[in-house]
């Protein structure tokens, strides 16, 4: 039986102009987005449709008043920001002071990885195109999460869940999981504390920026569990879990496990399979402590009096996931789930015995080895500014500059998707979600696409008195199997709209 879940990743990229630390990041981000669009003939400059969005609705049962919200929470009000909807179903736009790539919806961890990797190519190409504009200055982009000057920007995961699942159960079981998950999916960071001024290396780029256990914020008083209740789908049926605590991953094994293990834990929560309480006594403090201990010796204090390392805690979840899979699917487990379970257990074994074995699989291990090489060669302390430059260079999206990219070119990182697959995902949408309909509408009828969102496409048909909205509240409809033949029959947007109206 296939274990599926509608998922996606939003990544804000770090941005800088060499030699100009005071360059306007909003302007530079707009140049990146517009630069990419200019190089894609026929690509729609459709606006984003915010009609059904409400970022202030809280999963705890209330809606925050707009006059009480921080401006950064008003994500339904970025009028004037550059926005492009891509033929692969993704969104490329300016999110406050960063260019953001929001992947299309997919149904399995490998596809999350694939379309996330496509985003890296999109961003690298966007920077190249922006630099070709007469009078433009070079702009560098980084797939990371902090400028090490006190600012952090997000890599947000999104998982569709059953609305019937009590939110208190999600908080109870996900908090310990997220506190410990960073030992697998942290990118690694030079410096500790939000300013990065405390000496040392830590596992996660994001951990130090989290201050509370549960909350609606995403940029201030960041919570381990975010309560935004904005499903972008049928709200009676679905809840979208908005996860803001993860690092940006370049390593493919880490990226796969980040979403694959989380999806399995969510399934166990939905099914009421997690009877044991792995609650942590002081989650925020332990989140920081785990990140600050790359030797993995720190013991987390649980509410029941036990103390476990982060690897031990992940092992608890991994063992339960194996039992869950055996109980629910037995020998009929699908290949994707089997791969996640196998890799999860093996990575935990290696973290227990010798983390250096994972130098070709996990970002923080690979980055730490690079940094230790520089430290040994040049007798550098962790406070040396050159190490922060190396840290930054690891995440540079340019193939000839990024240290991660060089590791890949040298065959020193495990690959799970091919370059041809990634290039295909830059322009092609996943075929098994509504993202296919969105992407194909942009590709086939771009000039007539006035606006779009995750749950709608809006057409501006010449001669029609009003805009024509096509709702897409069910993420598993609008697939190639569902509407492929319809789109093949409709050469124009008006034919498509009329055909949909008659069904």
Residue pairs with C-beta under 8 A, 6 or more apart in sequence:
1 328
1 329
1 332
1 333
1 334
2 334
2 336
3 263
3 264
3 267
3 325
3 329
3 333
3 334
3 336
3 337
4 107
4 108
5 107
5 108
5 159
5 160
5 161
5 263
5 266
5 267
6 105
6 106
6 107
6 159
6 160
6 233
6 433
6 475
6 476
7 105
7 106
7 107
7 108
7 109
7 112
7 157
7 158
7 159
7 160
7 259
7 263
8 102
8 103
8 104
8 105
8 106
8 112
8 115
8 157
8 158
9 102
9 103
9 112
9 115
9 116
9 119
9 155
9 156
9 157
9 158
9 259
10 100
10 101
10 102
10 103
10 154
10 155
10 156
10 158
11 100
11 101
11 102
11 103
11 116
11 119
11 143
11 154
11 155
11 156
11 248
12 95
12 98
12 99
12 100
12 153
12 154
12 155
13 98
13 99
13 100
13 101
13 123
13 141
13 142
13 143
13 153
13 397
14 98
14 141
14 142
14 143
14 144
14 145
14 146
14 147
14 153
14 392
14 395
15 25
15 28
15 29
15 32
15 97
15 98
15 99
15 139
15 140
15 141
15 142
16 23
16 139
16 140
16 142
17 23
17 28
17 137
17 138
17 139
17 140
18 138
18 140
20 137
23 137
25 97
25 98
26 81
26 94
26 96
26 97
28 139
29 82
29 94
29 97
29 98
29 99
30 81
30 82
30 94
31 130
31 133
31 136
31 139
32 99
32 123
32 126
32 127
32 130
32 139
32 141
33 82
33 83
33 84
33 92
33 93
33 94
33 99
33 126
34 82
34 130
35 126
35 127
35 129
35 130
35 131
35 132
35 133
35 136
36 84
36 92
36 122
36 125
36 126
36 129
36 130
37 43
37 45
37 82
37 84
37 92
38 129
38 133
39 125
39 129
40 86
40 87
42 443
42 446
42 447
43 84
43 86
43 87
43 442
43 446
44 84
44 85
44 442
44 446
44 447
44 449
44 452
45 83
45 84
46 83
46 85
46 442
46 446
46 449
46 450
46 451
46 452
46 458
47 83
47 450
47 451
48 78
48 83
48 85
48 91
48 93
48 451
48 452
48 453
49 451
49 452
49 453
49 456
49 458
50 76
50 77
50 453
51 453
51 456
52 232
52 453
52 455
52 456
53 75
53 76
53 230
53 232
53 453
54 63
54 76
54 230
55 73
55 74
55 75
55 76
55 228
55 230
56 63
56 64
56 65
56 66
56 69
56 73
56 74
56 216
57 63
57 228
57 229
57 230
58 64
58 216
58 227
58 228
58 229
59 167
59 227
59 228
59 229
59 239
60 167
60 214
60 227
64 73
64 216
66 74
70 217
70 219
70 220
72 96
72 218
72 219
72 220
73 216
73 217
73 218
73 219
75 95
78 93
78 94
78 95
78 96
81 93
81 94
81 95
82 93
82 94
83 91
83 92
83 93
83 94
84 91
84 92
84 93
85 91
85 92
85 438
85 442
85 449
85 452
86 92
86 122
86 427
86 439
86 442
87 427
87 428
87 429
87 439
87 440
87 442
87 443
88 104
88 115
88 118
88 425
88 426
88 427
88 428
88 429
88 435
88 439
89 104
89 105
89 429
89 430
89 433
89 435
89 436
89 438
89 439
90 101
90 102
90 103
90 104
90 115
90 118
90 119
90 122
90 435
91 100
91 101
91 102
92 99
92 100
92 101
92 102
92 122
92 126
93 99
93 100
93 102
94 100
98 153
99 123
99 126
99 141
101 119
101 122
101 123
103 112
103 115
103 116
103 118
103 119
104 115
104 429
104 430
104 433
104 435
104 438
104 439
105 430
105 433
105 434
105 435
105 454
105 475
106 112
106 114
106 115
106 430
106 432
106 433
106 435
107 430
107 432
107 433
107 476
108 336
109 256
109 257
109 259
109 260
109 263
109 336
109 340
110 256
110 336
110 339
110 416
110 417
111 430
112 255
112 256
112 259
113 252
113 255
113 256
113 259
113 416
113 417
114 417
114 421
114 422
114 425
115 425
115 430
116 249
116 255
117 252
117 255
117 417
117 422
117 425
118 422
118 423
118 425
118 426
120 143
120 250
120 397
121 422
121 423
121 426
122 426
123 141
123 143
123 397
124 141
124 397
124 398
124 399
126 141
127 138
127 139
127 140
127 141
127 397
127 398
130 136
130 139
131 137
131 138
131 139
140 396
140 398
141 396
141 397
142 392
142 395
142 396
142 397
143 248
143 250
143 395
143 397
144 187
144 205
144 248
144 392
144 394
144 395
145 152
145 153
145 154
145 155
145 187
145 205
145 206
145 247
145 248
146 152
146 153
146 189
146 196
146 205
146 206
146 209
148 189
148 190
148 191
148 195
148 196
148 388
148 391
148 392
149 195
149 196
150 194
150 195
150 196
152 194
152 205
152 206
152 209
152 222
154 206
154 218
154 244
155 206
155 246
155 247
155 248
155 249
156 218
156 242
156 243
156 244
156 246
157 242
157 243
157 246
157 258
157 259
157 262
158 240
158 241
158 242
158 243
159 240
159 241
159 243
159 259
159 262
159 263
159 266
160 231
160 233
160 238
160 239
160 240
160 241
160 475
161 170
161 238
161 239
161 240
161 241
161 266
161 270
162 237
162 238
162 239
162 270
163 231
163 235
163 236
163 237
163 238
163 239
165 239
165 269
165 270
167 227
167 239
169 269
169 272
170 225
170 241
170 266
170 269
171 213
171 214
171 225
172 277
172 279
173 265
173 268
173 269
173 274
173 278
174 225
174 265
174 266
174 269
175 213
175 224
175 225
175 279
175 280
175 283
176 278
176 279
176 280
176 283
176 300
176 302
176 313
177 262
177 265
177 278
177 313
177 314
177 317
178 224
178 225
178 243
178 245
178 287
179 224
179 280
179 283
179 286
179 287
179 290
179 300
179 310
179 313
180 290
180 300
180 310
180 311
180 313
180 314
180 317
181 246
181 258
181 261
181 262
181 314
182 203
182 204
182 207
182 247
182 287
182 290
182 291
182 310
183 203
183 290
183 296
183 310
183 311
183 314
183 351
184 254
184 257
184 258
184 261
184 314
184 344
184 347
184 351
184 362
185 246
185 247
185 249
185 254
185 255
185 257
185 258
185 362
185 363
186 202
186 203
186 204
186 205
186 207
186 247
186 291
186 362
186 363
186 364
187 204
187 205
187 247
187 248
187 249
187 250
187 363
187 364
187 367
187 394
187 395
188 201
188 202
188 203
188 204
188 205
188 294
188 363
188 364
188 365
188 366
188 367
188 368
188 391
188 394
189 196
189 201
189 202
189 203
189 204
189 205
189 391
190 196
190 201
190 371
190 382
190 387
190 388
190 390
190 391
191 197
191 198
191 199
191 200
191 202
191 382
191 388
192 198
192 199
192 200
192 202
192 208
192 292
193 208
194 208
194 209
196 388
199 381
199 382
199 383
200 292
200 382
201 294
201 368
201 371
201 382
202 208
202 291
202 292
202 293
202 294
203 290
203 291
203 292
203 293
203 294
203 364
204 247
204 290
204 291
204 364
205 247
205 248
206 245
206 246
206 247
207 287
207 288
207 290
207 291
208 288
208 291
209 222
210 222
210 223
210 224
210 245
210 284
210 287
210 288
211 221
211 222
211 223
211 284
212 221
212 222
212 223
212 224
212 284
213 223
213 224
213 225
213 283
213 284
214 223
214 224
214 225
214 227
215 221
215 222
215 223
215 225
215 226
215 227
216 223
216 226
216 227
216 228
217 223
217 226
218 226
218 228
218 242
218 244
222 244
222 245
223 244
224 245
224 283
224 284
224 287
226 242
226 243
226 244
226 245
228 242
229 239
229 240
230 240
230 242
231 238
231 239
231 240
232 240
232 453
232 454
232 455
233 240
233 454
233 455
233 473
233 474
233 475
234 473
234 474
238 475
241 266
243 262
246 258
247 363
248 395
249 255
249 258
249 363
250 363
250 394
250 395
250 404
251 361
251 362
251 363
251 366
251 404
251 413
251 414
252 413
252 414
252 415
252 416
252 417
253 343
253 347
253 361
253 362
253 414
253 416
254 361
254 362
254 363
256 339
256 340
256 343
256 416
257 340
257 343
257 344
257 347
260 336
260 337
260 339
260 340
260 343
260 344
261 317
261 318
261 321
261 340
261 344
263 340
264 321
264 324
264 325
264 337
264 340
264 341
265 274
265 317
265 321
267 273
267 324
268 274
268 320
268 321
268 324
271 324
271 328
273 320
273 324
273 327
274 320
276 316
276 320
277 303
277 304
278 302
278 313
278 316
278 317
279 302
279 303
279 304
280 286
280 300
280 301
280 302
280 303
281 301
281 302
281 303
282 301
286 300
286 301
289 298
289 300
290 298
290 300
290 310
292 298
294 364
294 368
296 309
296 310
296 311
296 351
296 355
297 309
298 309
298 310
299 307
299 308
299 309
300 307
300 308
300 309
300 310
300 313
301 307
302 308
308 316
311 348
311 351
311 352
314 344
314 348
315 348
318 341
318 344
318 345
318 348
321 341
321 344
322 341
322 345
325 333
325 337
325 338
325 341
329 337
333 341
347 358
347 361
347 362
350 357
350 358
351 358
355 362
355 365
356 365
356 369
358 365
359 365
359 366
359 369
359 412
360 366
360 407
360 412
360 413
360 414
361 413
361 414
363 394
363 404
366 404
366 407
366 412
366 413
367 391
367 394
367 403
370 390
370 394
370 403
371 387
371 390
371 391
374 380
374 386
374 387
374 390
375 381
375 382
375 387
378 386
380 386
380 387
390 403
393 401
393 402
393 403
394 402
394 403
394 404
395 402
395 404
396 402
396 403
396 405
397 405
398 405
399 405
399 409
404 413
407 413
408 415
428 439
429 435
429 436
429 438
429 439
429 440
430 436
431 479
431 480
431 481
432 476
432 479
432 480
432 481
433 475
433 476
433 478
433 479
434 455
434 472
434 474
434 475
434 476
434 477
434 478
434 479
435 478
436 478
436 479
436 480
436 483
436 484
437 457
437 472
437 478
437 479
437 483
437 487
438 452
438 457
438 472
438 478
440 487
441 449
441 452
441 457
441 493
441 496
442 449
442 452
444 487
445 459
445 492
445 493
445 496
448 459
448 460
448 461
448 492
448 493
448 494
449 457
449 458
449 459
449 460
449 493
450 458
450 459
450 460
450 467
451 457
451 458
451 467
452 458
454 472
455 471
455 472
455 473
456 469
456 470
456 471
456 472
457 469
457 470
457 472
458 467
458 468
458 469
458 470
459 467
459 468
459 470
459 493
459 496
459 497
460 467
460 468
461 468
461 493
461 494
461 497
462 494
464 494
468 497
470 497
470 500
472 478
477 483
486 496
486 499
486 500
487 496
489 495
489 499
490 496
490 499
